[in-house]
Amino acid sequence: MKTIQQQFDALTTIRVFEILVKDKRTGDKEYILFDIDINGNNLEATHVSFNELEEKSNKIAFESIEIDEDFSLDANLEELHEACIHAICESEFYELTEDFFEN
């Protein structure tokens, strides 16, 4: 775990996933930002609310995966990215745009 934490701390890039979505409520395209951090043995990505329950909650919405030390930081970040994509697919408020599937 120490190695992955050190690699994460050494990143020089912004620790964010930026995903283009369509707001189901307005039809507008916008970007959702997932701010990435390590919390204990987990990689977490906080984000805006994806449903009414999250919106009414006082807590910050997030996606999380347990860090697998048998894999690289990149592999763990890819797994977290997949969890974020899945959360958008399950969202009441947002959906992936056609642009996402073309890239």
C-alpha angles and dihedrals in degrees: 000000000000092000094052091046090052092048090049092049090050094055112122095192126085109273096231139111112214114197127181112228140166117240105231090206097056106014089234123138115233141155123255115209120212110197108210126213141149117250112182107306093343137090108220132192116195119205146163118286116286098191142017094266092056091043092055093045123097089219127091114252116238146162119226141188130185110247112248106212091197088071134058126262088254092055091049091049090051090054090050090049089054090051089052092050090049090051090054090050089053094044124121091206107039143037134188115263126237086251089067093060094046094059 
